[in-house]
């Protein structure tokens, strides 16, 4: 149970007339009937659901929160009360991710399903209350803007002409929505999060710490968890230590420090030293604040790279591939052993031994990147190297046809990878390793906010990131290839050109891609596909295990295609030196195909 009850020190007078206005009652204590049960990671506590998931991508406290997402129609979790109530309080922390038009946030219904009252947000983000008995709609000036959790509490008292509604937001009464109303005489038998009826408006809502009670649940203030810490900074003074500091969060009694999504310690101050790190390694840190009421969301992440130790060299071994783990429901999954031509993730994972870094080039988990699928298929294989893996978003993360698919969006991906995935929903980030700069881009232009075009937020970020990097050698991870010799003739991807323009102008060494299920290496090219000795080398390594794809015959391949095969699975091994690199394609099983070489950075 995640509910944080906040008893009031004194009883506030129930009915106080000020200038003819009735101030709503605020009882003390809570006779709780139900709490959400989301921390079980499922919706077993709820009577019925539709387009509603227990997910980890967006939450207020604990590990899970509920999410209602639909382009139209129902998206709800409904709880039938054991005993209908004539006076009921519903408290929920609600975060509007996105919506269009008016959508319901909290609803109460009779046991037979008739709506008694509905607390909605309208097209202008204003909080409104609909009384379906009288048909009245009360509108407030309180706004529920997307992107922030707000504490909503709705009271409905059913007693004919003496009934009333009360609404509180963040513990403060909303007088425009509170007062005497005729809500009929039938007791309340159901509580609904989201919309459990028809509707044509898209909606995406997150609910956390939901409580149903017969008395006031609480009212903001000191019982709230602290806000996320800000201003996280850090440095690595030597190869085995990282020092962190951050700004204080009001009300926090302590802080939890996470490295690559796993706690490495707590602090009762605003600083922490991590002495369990390795040389020449990039770590991703976040900090959570906590108090007696709960834990804050994590801070923005910070990547810190440790320097070489005094006797160490500068070479870094990187393994890269995409299109990796089959859906566990795939017939070829075969208990994780795969077949001779599909679902070989168990076997390609064995090639990763000795890697300092693993670059997962998208489509890491089929068919929708569901969290349960990740845990069953990817995690026991490639997941052994999760703490040194850097992933990128891909089309499969937004699919809805596989095991454990959540709400629309890449919830499973962000839940599995945690801070290693970058910020949700953008997913692009960069880091340094061994003197090289590595950029993880989001090629899913229809799903990344702002798209991929020149002038988009991601494109602007890329230009700034390249300009601020002092590294001589740069790698970009980009799931969708710009160039690929596909058998069906779809060989040049126009959406990726703005990224290539920027990478080429900055002198990047290579782009590593997946998506197409074969291996292909190109000579250095400019963004238009012409050979250029100072251009960008592109690899396609879509052979991480899922299946083999349609590579065009030798005569039908793109002009700068140098080495290619669709006959085996494997990974690309890059040994990164100061100013140069070696490459080698490692195949799973026996094969006569090979591709090795060396090159200098620009």
C-alpha positions as CSV (number, residue, x, y, z in Angstrom):
1,X,0.0,0.0,0.0
2,X,1.4,3.3,-1.1
3,X,-1.1,5.7,0.5
4,X,0.4,8.3,2.7
5,X,-2.2,9.5,5.2
6,X,-1.8,12.9,6.8
7,X,-3.9,13.3,10.0
8,X,-4.9,16.9,10.7
9,X,-4.0,18.3,14.1
10,X,-7.4,19.9,14.7
11,X,-10.9,19.6,13.5
12,X,-12.0,22.4,11.1
13,X,-15.5,23.6,11.6
14,X,-17.8,21.6,9.3
15,X,-20.0,24.4,8.1
16,X,-18.6,27.9,8.2
17,X,-20.6,30.7,6.5
18,X,-18.4,33.5,5.1
19,X,-20.3,36.0,3.1
20,X,-22.9,33.3,2.3
21,X,-20.3,30.8,1.0
22,X,-20.1,27.3,2.6
23,X,-16.6,26.1,3.3
24,X,-16.4,22.4,2.7
25,X,-16.0,19.9,5.6
26,X,-12.5,18.5,6.2
27,X,-12.9,15.5,8.5
28,X,-10.0,14.0,10.4
29,X,-8.7,10.5,9.8
30,X,-9.5,8.0,7.0
31,X,-11.6,4.9,7.0
32,X,-9.9,3.4,4.0
33,X,-11.8,1.0,1.8
34,X,-9.3,0.5,-1.0
35,X,-5.8,1.4,-2.2
36,X,-4.6,0.9,-5.7
37,X,-2.4,-2.2,-5.5
38,X,-0.1,-1.0,-8.3
39,X,3.0,-2.0,-6.4
40,X,2.2,-5.6,-7.2
41,X,3.0,-4.7,-10.8
42,X,-0.4,-5.7,-12.0
43,X,-4.1,-4.6,-11.8
44,X,-5.4,-7.6,-9.8
45,X,-7.0,-5.3,-7.2
46,X,-9.3,-3.7,-9.8
47,X,-12.6,-5.1,-10.9
48,X,-12.2,-4.3,-14.6
49,X,-9.7,-2.4,-16.9
50,X,-9.3,-1.4,-20.5
51,X,-6.2,0.2,-22.1
52,X,-4.9,0.6,-18.6
53,X,-1.5,-0.8,-17.4
54,X,0.7,-1.0,-14.3
55,X,3.9,0.6,-15.6
56,X,7.2,2.0,-14.3
57,X,8.0,4.6,-16.9
58,X,6.1,7.4,-15.1
59,X,5.4,7.2,-11.4
60,X,5.2,9.3,-8.3
61,X,6.3,6.9,-5.5
62,X,7.2,3.3,-5.4
63,X,8.0,1.2,-8.5
64,X,4.7,1.2,-10.3
65,X,1.8,3.5,-11.2
66,X,-1.3,3.1,-13.3
67,X,-1.6,4.5,-16.8
68,X,-4.7,5.0,-19.0
69,X,-3.9,5.5,-22.7
70,X,-6.2,5.5,-25.7
71,X,-6.6,7.3,-29.0
72,X,-10.3,7.0,-28.5
73,X,-12.8,4.9,-26.5
74,X,-12.3,3.5,-23.1
75,X,-9.1,3.7,-21.0
76,X,-9.9,3.0,-17.4
77,X,-9.5,1.1,-14.2
78,X,-12.8,0.5,-12.3
79,X,-13.2,-0.7,-8.7
80,X,-16.6,-2.1,-7.5
81,X,-17.1,-1.4,-3.8
82,X,-18.0,-4.3,-1.6
83,X,-20.6,-2.1,0.1
84,X,-22.1,1.0,-1.7
85,X,-21.5,4.2,0.1
86,X,-23.6,7.4,0.4
87,X,-20.6,9.5,1.4
88,X,-17.3,8.7,-0.4
89,X,-13.8,10.3,-0.8
90,X,-11.5,9.4,-3.7
91,X,-7.9,10.6,-3.6
92,X,-5.4,10.1,-6.5
93,X,-2.2,11.7,-7.7
94,X,-2.9,12.3,-11.4
95,X,-0.4,13.3,-14.1
96,X,-1.9,14.3,-17.4
97,X,0.7,13.2,-20.0
98,X,-1.4,14.5,-22.9
99,X,-5.1,14.9,-23.9
100,X,-7.3,16.6,-26.4
101,X,-10.7,18.1,-25.5
102,X,-12.5,17.2,-22.3
103,X,-11.6,13.9,-20.6
104,X,-12.6,12.4,-17.2
105,X,-10.0,12.0,-14.5
106,X,-12.1,10.6,-11.6
107,X,-15.7,9.3,-11.8
108,X,-18.1,7.8,-9.3
109,X,-21.0,5.6,-10.4
110,X,-23.8,3.7,-8.8
111,X,-23.5,-0.1,-8.4
112,X,-25.7,-0.3,-11.5
113,X,-23.2,1.8,-13.5
114,X,-25.0,5.2,-13.6
115,X,-22.5,8.1,-13.4
116,X,-23.1,10.2,-10.3
117,X,-20.3,12.8,-10.8
118,X,-17.2,13.2,-13.0
119,X,-14.2,15.3,-12.3
120,X,-12.8,16.3,-15.7
121,X,-10.1,18.4,-17.3
122,X,-11.3,20.4,-20.3
123,X,-9.6,21.5,-23.5
124,X,-8.2,24.5,-21.7
125,X,-6.7,22.3,-18.9
126,X,-9.3,23.6,-16.5
127,X,-10.7,21.4,-13.8
128,X,-14.5,20.9,-14.2
129,X,-17.1,18.8,-12.3
130,X,-20.1,17.3,-14.1
131,X,-23.2,16.4,-12.1
132,X,-25.1,13.8,-14.3
133,X,-28.2,13.9,-12.1
134,X,-29.0,17.6,-12.7
135,X,-26.9,18.0,-15.8
136,X,-25.0,20.9,-14.3
137,X,-21.3,21.5,-15.2
138,X,-19.2,23.5,-12.7
139,X,-16.0,25.0,-14.1
140,X,-13.0,26.3,-12.0
141,X,-10.0,28.4,-12.8
142,X,-7.7,25.7,-11.5
143,X,-5.7,24.2,-14.3
144,X,-4.2,20.7,-14.5
145,X,-1.5,21.2,-17.0
146,X,0.3,18.2,-18.6
147,X,3.6,17.0,-17.2
148,X,3.1,17.3,-13.4
149,X,1.5,15.1,-10.7
150,X,-1.4,16.9,-8.9
151,X,-3.2,15.5,-5.9
152,X,-6.9,15.4,-6.6
153,X,-9.5,14.5,-4.0
154,X,-13.2,14.2,-4.8
155,X,-16.0,13.8,-2.2
156,X,-19.5,12.9,-3.3
157,X,-22.3,12.8,-0.7
158,X,-25.5,11.3,-2.0
159,X,-28.6,12.4,-0.1
160,X,-31.0,14.0,-2.5
161,X,-31.3,17.8,-2.2
162,X,-28.9,17.8,0.7
163,X,-26.1,16.1,-1.2
164,X,-22.8,17.8,-2.0
165,X,-19.5,17.6,-3.8
166,X,-16.1,18.7,-2.5
167,X,-12.9,18.9,-4.5
168,X,-9.4,19.5,-3.3
169,X,-6.3,20.0,-5.4
170,X,-2.9,19.6,-3.6
171,X,-4.8,19.9,-0.3
172,X,-6.5,23.2,-1.1
173,X,-10.3,23.4,-1.5
174,X,-11.6,24.3,-5.0
175,X,-14.7,26.3,-3.9
176,X,-16.1,26.6,-7.5
177,X,-16.6,22.8,-7.5
178,X,-17.6,22.4,-3.9
179,X,-21.0,22.9,-2.3
180,X,-24.5,21.5,-2.0
181,X,-25.7,19.6,-5.0
182,X,-28.5,17.1,-5.7
183,X,-26.7,13.9,-6.7
184,X,-29.7,11.7,-6.4
185,X,-30.3,9.1,-3.6
186,X,-28.6,6.0,-5.0
187,X,-25.4,5.1,-3.1
188,X,-22.0,5.0,-4.9
189,X,-21.0,1.5,-5.9
190,X,-18.1,2.1,-8.4
191,X,-15.0,4.3,-8.7
192,X,-13.4,4.9,-12.1
193,X,-10.0,6.2,-13.0
194,X,-10.1,7.6,-16.5
195,X,-12.8,7.0,-19.1
196,X,-14.8,3.8,-19.1
197,X,-17.3,4.9,-21.8
198,X,-17.2,6.0,-25.3
199,X,-15.2,9.1,-26.4
200,X,-13.3,10.2,-29.5
201,X,-10.7,12.3,-27.7
202,X,-7.1,10.9,-27.2
203,X,-5.9,10.7,-23.6
204,X,-2.8,9.6,-21.7
205,X,-3.1,9.8,-17.9
206,X,-1.0,8.4,-15.0
207,X,-2.4,7.6,-11.6
208,X,-0.5,6.9,-8.4
209,X,-1.3,6.6,-4.6
210,X,-5.0,6.1,-5.2
211,X,-7.1,5.7,-2.0
212,X,-10.9,5.2,-1.6
213,X,-12.2,6.1,1.8
214,X,-15.3,7.1,3.8
215,X,-13.6,10.1,5.2
216,X,-11.1,12.8,4.1
217,X,-7.8,11.1,3.1
218,X,-5.4,14.0,3.5
219,X,-4.6,17.4,2.1
220,X,-1.2,18.1,0.8
221,X,1.5,19.9,2.8
222,X,4.0,18.1,5.0
223,X,2.8,14.6,4.1
224,X,3.9,15.0,0.4
225,X,7.0,13.3,-0.8
226,X,9.8,15.7,-1.6
227,X,10.4,17.0,-5.2
228,X,13.1,15.6,-7.4
229,X,16.6,16.9,-6.6
230,X,18.0,19.4,-9.0
231,X,21.5,20.6,-10.0
232,X,23.2,17.2,-10.0
233,X,26.9,17.7,-10.8
234,X,29.9,15.3,-10.4
235,X,33.5,14.7,-11.2
236,X,36.0,11.8,-11.2
237,X,39.2,12.9,-9.5
238,X,40.8,9.6,-10.1
239,X,40.1,6.2,-11.7
240,X,38.3,4.7,-8.7
241,X,36.2,7.5,-7.3
242,X,33.2,9.7,-8.5
243,X,32.2,12.7,-6.3
244,X,28.6,13.9,-6.6
245,X,26.6,16.9,-5.3
246,X,23.1,18.4,-5.8
247,X,20.7,21.0,-4.5
248,X,18.7,20.2,-1.4
249,X,15.0,19.2,-1.9
250,X,12.6,20.8,0.6
251,X,11.3,18.4,3.2
252,X,13.8,15.6,2.3
253,X,15.2,13.6,5.2
254,X,17.7,11.7,3.0
255,X,18.8,10.9,-0.6
256,X,19.2,7.7,-2.5
257,X,22.0,7.6,-5.1
258,X,21.5,5.4,-8.1
259,X,24.2,4.3,-10.6
260,X,22.9,2.9,-13.9
261,X,19.5,2.5,-12.2
262,X,20.8,0.6,-9.1
263,X,21.2,2.1,-5.7
264,X,24.8,2.4,-4.6
265,X,24.1,4.2,-1.3
266,X,22.3,6.8,0.6
267,X,23.2,10.2,2.0
268,X,21.8,12.5,4.7
269,X,23.6,15.4,3.1
270,X,23.7,16.8,-0.5
271,X,26.9,15.0,-1.5
272,X,28.1,11.5,-2.1
273,X,31.3,9.7,-3.1
274,X,31.1,6.5,-5.1
275,X,34.3,4.5,-4.6
276,X,33.1,1.3,-6.3
277,X,33.8,2.4,-9.9
278,X,36.3,1.1,-12.5
279,X,38.8,3.1,-14.7
280,X,37.8,4.4,-18.1
281,X,34.1,3.7,-17.5
282,X,31.1,6.0,-18.0
283,X,28.4,5.7,-15.3
284,X,25.0,7.2,-15.3
285,X,23.9,8.7,-11.9
286,X,20.5,9.9,-10.6
287,X,19.5,10.9,-7.1
288,X,16.1,10.5,-5.4
289,X,15.0,12.4,-2.3
290,X,12.9,10.7,0.4
291,X,11.0,11.4,3.6
292,X,8.4,9.7,5.7
293,X,5.8,10.2,3.0
294,X,7.7,8.6,0.2
295,X,10.3,9.0,-2.5
296,X,10.6,11.7,-5.1
297,X,11.0,11.1,-8.8
298,X,14.7,10.8,-9.9
299,X,16.8,13.8,-10.7
300,X,17.9,14.4,-14.2
301,X,20.7,12.0,-15.0
302,X,24.4,12.8,-15.1
303,X,27.0,10.8,-17.0
304,X,30.5,10.7,-15.4
305,X,33.5,9.0,-17.0
306,X,36.4,7.9,-14.9
307,X,40.0,8.4,-16.1
308,X,42.5,5.7,-16.9
309,X,44.4,4.2,-14.0
310,X,48.1,5.0,-13.8
311,X,49.2,1.8,-15.4
312,X,46.3,1.2,-17.9
313,X,46.1,1.7,-21.6
314,X,43.5,3.5,-23.5
315,X,42.0,0.8,-25.7
316,X,38.3,0.1,-25.3
317,X,36.5,-3.0,-26.7
318,X,33.0,-2.2,-27.9
319,X,30.5,-4.9,-29.1
320,X,27.5,-3.7,-31.2
321,X,24.4,-5.3,-32.8
322,X,20.7,-4.8,-33.0
323,X,17.5,-6.8,-33.7
324,X,18.2,-9.2,-30.9
325,X,15.7,-11.0,-28.6
326,X,12.6,-12.8,-29.8
327,X,9.2,-12.4,-28.1
328,X,8.9,-15.4,-25.7
329,X,5.6,-16.2,-27.4
330,X,7.3,-16.6,-30.8
331,X,7.1,-20.3,-31.8
332,X,10.8,-20.2,-32.7
333,X,11.7,-19.0,-29.1
334,X,11.9,-22.7,-28.2
335,X,12.4,-22.2,-24.5
336,X,15.1,-19.6,-25.2
337,X,17.2,-22.0,-27.3
338,X,15.9,-20.7,-30.6
339,X,16.1,-22.6,-33.9
340,X,18.9,-22.7,-36.5
341,X,17.6,-19.5,-38.2
342,X,15.7,-17.5,-35.6
343,X,15.8,-16.4,-32.0
344,X,19.6,-16.9,-31.5
345,X,19.9,-14.3,-28.8
346,X,21.2,-16.9,-26.3
347,X,24.1,-17.7,-28.6
348,X,25.0,-14.2,-29.8
349,X,25.2,-13.1,-26.2
350,X,28.1,-15.5,-25.8
351,X,30.1,-13.3,-28.2
352,X,30.0,-10.4,-25.8
353,X,32.5,-11.8,-23.4
354,X,35.4,-9.4,-23.0
355,X,33.4,-6.3,-24.0
356,X,34.1,-3.0,-22.1
357,X,30.9,-1.6,-23.7
358,X,27.9,-3.0,-25.5
359,X,25.9,-0.9,-28.0
360,X,22.4,-2.3,-28.4
361,X,21.3,-0.8,-31.8
362,X,17.5,-1.1,-31.4
363,X,14.9,-3.8,-31.7
364,X,16.5,-5.2,-28.6
365,X,13.3,-7.0,-27.6
366,X,10.5,-8.1,-29.9
367,X,7.6,-7.5,-30.5
368,X,6.7,-4.5,-28.4
369,X,9.5,-4.2,-25.9
370,X,7.1,-5.2,-23.1
371,X,8.8,-5.3,-19.7
372,X,7.8,-8.9,-19.1
373,X,9.2,-9.9,-22.5
374,X,12.5,-8.1,-21.7
375,X,12.7,-10.0,-18.4
376,X,12.0,-13.3,-20.0
377,X,14.0,-13.1,-23.3
378,X,16.6,-10.3,-23.4
379,X,17.5,-10.2,-19.7
380,X,18.8,-13.8,-19.3
381,X,20.9,-13.5,-22.4
382,X,22.2,-10.0,-23.5
383,X,20.9,-8.7,-20.2
384,X,24.0,-10.2,-18.4
385,X,25.8,-7.1,-19.8
386,X,23.1,-4.6,-18.9
387,X,25.4,-2.5,-16.7
388,X,27.7,-1.8,-19.6
389,X,25.1,-1.6,-22.3
390,X,23.9,1.6,-24.0
391,X,20.5,1.1,-25.9
392,X,18.6,3.2,-28.4
393,X,14.9,3.4,-29.2
394,X,13.5,1.6,-32.2
395,X,10.2,0.8,-34.0
396,X,9.6,-2.4,-32.0
397,X,9.6,-0.5,-28.8
398,X,6.3,1.2,-30.0
399,X,4.7,-1.9,-31.4
400,X,1.6,-3.3,-29.6
401,X,1.5,-6.9,-30.8
402,X,3.8,-8.7,-28.4
403,X,4.1,-10.0,-24.8
404,X,3.5,-7.5,-22.0
405,X,2.7,-4.5,-24.2
406,X,1.8,-1.5,-22.1
407,X,0.2,1.8,-23.0
408,X,1.1,3.5,-26.2
409,X,4.7,4.6,-26.1
410,X,7.9,2.8,-25.2
411,X,7.0,2.1,-21.5
412,X,8.6,-1.3,-21.4
413,X,11.8,0.0,-22.9
414,X,12.2,2.8,-20.4
415,X,11.1,0.6,-17.5
416,X,13.7,-2.1,-18.3
417,X,16.6,0.2,-19.1
418,X,15.9,2.9,-16.5
419,X,18.4,5.8,-16.6
420,X,20.5,4.1,-19.2
421,X,17.8,4.9,-21.8
422,X,18.0,8.6,-21.5
423,X,15.0,10.7,-20.7
424,X,11.5,9.5,-21.4
425,X,10.1,10.1,-24.1
426,X,13.0,11.6,-26.1
427,X,15.5,8.8,-25.5
428,X,18.6,10.5,-27.1
429,X,21.8,11.0,-25.1
430,X,25.6,10.9,-25.4
431,X,28.6,9.8,-23.4
432,X,32.3,9.4,-23.7
433,X,34.4,6.3,-23.3
434,X,38.1,5.8,-23.9
435,X,38.5,9.2,-25.4
436,X,35.7,8.6,-28.0
437,X,32.4,10.4,-28.1
438,X,29.3,8.2,-28.6
439,X,25.9,9.6,-29.5
440,X,22.7,7.6,-29.1
441,X,19.9,9.0,-31.4
442,X,16.2,8.3,-31.7
443,X,15.3,7.4,-35.3
444,X,11.6,6.9,-34.6
445,X,10.6,10.3,-36.1
446,X,6.9,9.8,-35.6
447,X,7.2,9.1,-31.9
448,X,10.1,11.4,-30.8
449,X,8.7,14.8,-29.8
450,X,9.3,17.2,-32.6
451,X,10.4,14.6,-35.1
452,X,13.8,14.3,-36.8
453,X,13.8,17.2,-39.4
454,X,16.3,20.0,-39.5
455,X,15.3,22.4,-36.7
456,X,13.6,19.7,-34.6
457,X,14.6,19.6,-30.9
458,X,16.6,16.4,-31.4
459,X,18.4,17.8,-34.4
460,X,19.3,21.0,-32.5
461,X,20.4,18.9,-29.6
462,X,22.7,16.9,-31.9
463,X,24.3,20.0,-33.3
464,X,25.0,21.4,-29.9
465,X,26.3,18.1,-28.6
466,X,28.7,17.8,-31.5
467,X,29.9,21.4,-31.1
468,X,30.6,20.9,-27.4
469,X,32.5,17.6,-27.7
470,X,36.2,17.8,-27.6
471,X,36.7,14.2,-28.8
472,X,38.7,13.5,-32.0
473,X,36.6,10.3,-32.7
474,X,32.8,10.1,-32.8
475,X,30.4,7.2,-33.2
476,X,26.6,7.6,-33.7
477,X,24.1,4.9,-32.9
478,X,21.0,5.3,-35.2
479,X,18.6,2.3,-35.5
480,X,17.2,3.3,-38.9
481,X,20.0,3.2,-41.6
482,X,20.5,6.0,-44.0
483,X,21.8,3.5,-46.6
484,X,21.0,-0.3,-46.9
485,X,21.1,-2.8,-49.7
486,X,17.7,-4.3,-49.2
487,X,16.4,-6.8,-51.7
488,X,13.1,-5.0,-52.0
489,X,14.8,-1.8,-53.2
490,X,14.1,0.5,-50.2
491,X,17.7,1.4,-50.0
492,X,18.0,5.1,-48.9
493,X,16.2,6.5,-45.8
494,X,15.4,10.2,-46.3
495,X,14.4,10.8,-42.7
496,X,17.9,10.2,-41.5
497,X,19.6,12.7,-43.7
498,X,19.4,15.7,-41.3
499,X,21.4,13.6,-38.7
500,X,23.9,12.6,-41.4
501,X,24.3,16.2,-42.5
502,X,25.4,17.1,-39.0
503,X,27.5,14.1,-38.3
504,X,29.4,14.5,-41.7
505,X,29.9,18.2,-41.0
506,X,31.4,17.4,-37.6
507,X,33.7,14.8,-39.0
508,X,32.1,11.8,-37.2
509,X,33.8,8.4,-37.9
510,X,30.9,6.0,-38.2
511,X,27.2,5.4,-37.8
512,X,26.1,2.0,-36.4
513,X,22.6,0.9,-37.4
514,X,20.3,-2.1,-37.2
515,X,16.6,-2.6,-38.3
516,X,17.5,-4.5,-41.4
517,X,18.4,-8.1,-40.6
518,X,21.8,-8.5,-42.3
519,X,25.3,-7.3,-41.9
520,X,26.7,-4.6,-44.2
521,X,29.7,-2.3,-44.1
522,X,30.0,0.8,-46.4
523,X,33.0,2.8,-47.5
524,X,33.1,6.4,-46.2
525,X,30.3,8.4,-47.7
526,X,28.8,11.9,-47.6
527,X,25.1,12.3,-46.7
528,X,24.1,11.9,-50.4
529,X,25.8,8.5,-50.7
530,X,28.9,9.6,-52.7
531,X,32.3,8.1,-51.7
532,X,34.3,10.6,-49.6
533,X,37.6,9.5,-48.0
534,X,36.7,11.9,-45.1
535,X,33.1,10.7,-45.0
536,X,31.2,8.6,-42.5
537,X,31.5,4.8,-42.4
538,X,28.1,3.1,-41.9
539,X,27.6,-0.4,-40.5
540,X,24.4,-2.3,-40.4
541,X,24.5,-5.0,-37.7
542,X,20.9,-6.2,-37.6
543,X,22.0,-9.7,-36.8
544,X,21.8,-9.9,-33.0
545,X,19.6,-13.0,-33.1
546,X,16.0,-12.3,-34.1
547,X,16.0,-13.5,-37.8
548,X,17.7,-13.2,-41.1
549,X,16.7,-10.5,-43.6
550,X,16.5,-9.8,-47.3
551,X,19.9,-8.6,-48.6
552,X,20.1,-7.7,-52.2
553,X,22.4,-9.7,-54.5
554,X,25.9,-8.3,-55.1
555,X,25.0,-6.6,-58.4
556,X,22.0,-4.8,-56.8
557,X,23.7,-3.4,-53.8
558,X,24.4,0.3,-53.2
559,X,27.7,1.5,-54.8
560,X,29.7,1.9,-51.6
561,X,28.6,-1.4,-50.0
562,X,31.9,-3.2,-49.3
563,X,31.1,-6.3,-47.2
564,X,27.7,-7.9,-46.5
565,X,26.0,-11.2,-45.5
566,X,22.6,-12.3,-44.4
567,X,23.6,-15.9,-43.7
568,X,24.6,-15.7,-40.1
569,X,24.1,-13.9,-36.8
570,X,26.8,-12.0,-34.9
571,X,28.2,-8.8,-33.5
572,X,30.6,-6.1,-34.6
573,X,33.7,-5.8,-32.4
574,X,35.4,-2.4,-32.4
575,X,38.7,-1.8,-30.6
576,X,38.9,1.9,-30.0
577,X,42.4,3.4,-29.8
578,X,43.4,7.0,-29.4
579,X,42.9,8.3,-32.9
580,X,42.1,5.0,-34.6
581,X,40.1,1.8,-34.4
582,X,40.1,-1.9,-35.5
583,X,37.0,-3.8,-36.5
584,X,36.1,-7.5,-36.7
585,X,32.8,-9.1,-37.3
586,X,32.3,-12.0,-34.9
587,X,29.9,-14.7,-36.1
588,X,27.8,-17.0,-34.1
589,X,28.6,-20.6,-35.0
590,X,31.0,-21.6,-37.8
591,X,31.3,-19.5,-40.9
592,X,33.8,-18.7,-43.6
593,X,32.6,-15.1,-43.8
594,X,34.9,-12.5,-42.2
595,X,35.3,-8.8,-42.2
596,X,38.2,-7.2,-40.4
597,X,40.2,-4.0,-40.8
598,X,41.6,-0.8,-39.2
599,X,41.2,2.9,-39.8
600,X,42.3,6.3,-38.4
601,X,40.0,9.0,-37.2
602,X,39.6,12.2,-39.2
